[in-house]
């Protein structure tokens, strides 16, 4: 009898310890120890009527012959941000008469975080961009959209076509809702596309933990924060570092941690992307000059890129050899040359 009591007591203590450990992992804030520097990016800010505070960098044209329409760069993610590298790589465009604007979308980088995370939507990003164009007092703009930035550019076009002169899509992400017949279309064999050695899925699986899963669940289901922006943004930076190899052909390259990701902006905007109403009919056949660039080992499916080709009849397509999702990292000369040629033709 005494032995049974000991066994029962041991079981109870074991359960209690397991429960305490579980609650600790679930509720205790974590640190991810990602060292980064954001010095030199975004010394200026816009206060938009939408309520967003947006950090941005402006490069004025150094040419005597100034192009009438400035360029606005839309970064990837969602929840990504501007890096010094992309500013430096596109800076030569200012020598050819173009004003350049680089900004962190709301919820990431130097821009403000929203207290109501349900407001991180595709429509909010569209509204912010529309107000930015009003702020810079330009009749039209040229958009360069990278990855998710391409999706944002296309969605913006569906709402405000009169405000866009040209669009450059680099490594475009899929248009939602996904058309699975088109997304699974194989690329021509002659393109010799290669899958990257690493995947975003593998990075997510190796980086996640029970606390992040709980935070994501409560955010996407109830629009509630279980953690501060500081904590989850550190996790987003940690994940970004893990996923960096998936955007490269040459995995020996070490990408500097940007340290500017926005976690809630990422997961909530992506939730909004999945709920998008189909806007293909509004942009299909748009008679606007469009450049579409894709790296040979881009991590986005060929079918996603091919759909942009079919939607925009007045396109130029460039397949960039030995480049991954970030074309400017591995093929900066081709990247800037093709953009220059397109803009000046």
Rosetta blueprint (number, residue, H / E / L):
1 X L
2 X H
3 X H
4 X H
5 X H
6 X H
7 X H
8 X H
9 X H
10 X H
11 X H
12 X H
13 X H
14 X H
15 X H
16 X H
17 X H
18 X H
19 X H
20 X H
21 X H
22 X H
23 X H
24 X H
25 X H
26 X H
27 X H
28 X L
29 X L
30 X L
31 X L
32 X L
33 X L
34 X L
35 X L
36 X L
37 X L
38 X L
39 X L
40 X L
41 X L
42 X L
43 X L
44 X E
45 X E
46 X E
47 X E
48 X L
49 X L
50 X L
51 X L
52 X L
53 X E
54 X E
55 X E
56 X E
57 X E
58 X E
59 X E
60 X L
61 X L
62 X L
63 X L
64 X L
65 X L
66 X L
67 X L
68 X L
69 X L
70 X L
71 X E
72 X E
73 X E
74 X E
75 X L
76 X L
77 X L
78 X L
79 X L
80 X L
81 X L
82 X L
83 X L
84 X H
85 X H
86 X H
87 X H
88 X H
89 X H
90 X H
91 X H
92 X H
93 X H
94 X H
95 X H
96 X H
97 X L
98 X L
99 X L
100 X E
101 X E
102 X E
103 X E
104 X L
105 X L
106 X L
107 X L
108 X L
109 X L
110 X L
111 X L
112 X L
113 X L
114 X L
115 X L
116 X L
117 X H
118 X H
119 X H
120 X L
121 X L
122 X H
123 X H
124 X H
125 X H
126 X H
127 X H
128 X H
129 X H
130 X H
131 X H
132 X H
133 X H
134 X H
135 X H
136 X L
137 X L
138 X L
139 X L
140 X L
141 X E
142 X E
143 X E
144 X E
145 X E
146 X E
147 X L
148 X H
149 X H
150 X H
151 X H
152 X H
153 X H
154 X H
155 X H
156 X H
157 X H
158 X H
159 X H
160 X L
161 X H
162 X H
163 X H
164 X E
165 X E
166 X E
167 X E
168 X E
169 X E
170 X E
171 X L
172 X L
173 X L
174 X L
175 X L
176 X L
177 X L
178 X L
179 X L
180 X H
181 X H
182 X H
183 X H
184 X L
185 X L
186 X L
187 X L
188 X L
189 X H
190 X H
191 X H
192 X L
193 X L
194 X L
195 X L
196 X L
197 X L
198 X L
199 X L
200 X H
201 X H
202 X H
203 X H
204 X H
205 X H
206 X H
207 X H
208 X L
209 X L
210 X H
211 X H
212 X H
213 X H
214 X H
215 X H
216 X H
217 X H
218 X H
219 X H
220 X H
221 X H
222 X H
223 X L
224 X L
225 X L
226 X L
227 X L
228 X L
229 X H
230 X H
231 X H
232 X H
233 X H
234 X H
235 X H
236 X H
237 X H
238 X H
239 X H
240 X H
241 X H
242 X H
243 X H
244 X H
245 X H
246 X H
247 X H
248 X L
249 X L
250 X L
251 X L
252 X L
253 X L
254 X L
255 X L
256 X L
257 X L
258 X L
259 X L
260 X L
261 X L
262 X L
263 X H
264 X H
265 X H
266 X H
267 X H
268 X H
269 X H
270 X H
271 X H
272 X H
273 X H
274 X H
275 X L
276 X L
277 X L
278 X L
279 X L
280 X H
281 X H
282 X H
283 X H
284 X L
285 X L
286 X L
287 X L
288 X L
289 X L
290 X E
291 X E
292 X E
293 X E
294 X E
295 X E
296 X L
297 X L
298 X L
299 X L
300 X L
301 X L
302 X H
303 X H
304 X H
305 X H
306 X H
307 X H
308 X H
309 X H
310 X H
311 X H
312 X L
313 X L
314 X L
315 X E
316 X E
317 X E
318 X E
319 X E
320 X E
321 X L
322 X L
323 X L
324 X L
325 X L
326 X L
327 X H
328 X H
329 X H
330 X H
331 X L
332 X H
333 X H
334 X H
335 X H
336 X H
337 X H
338 X H
339 X H
340 X H
341 X H
342 X H
343 X H
344 X H
345 X L
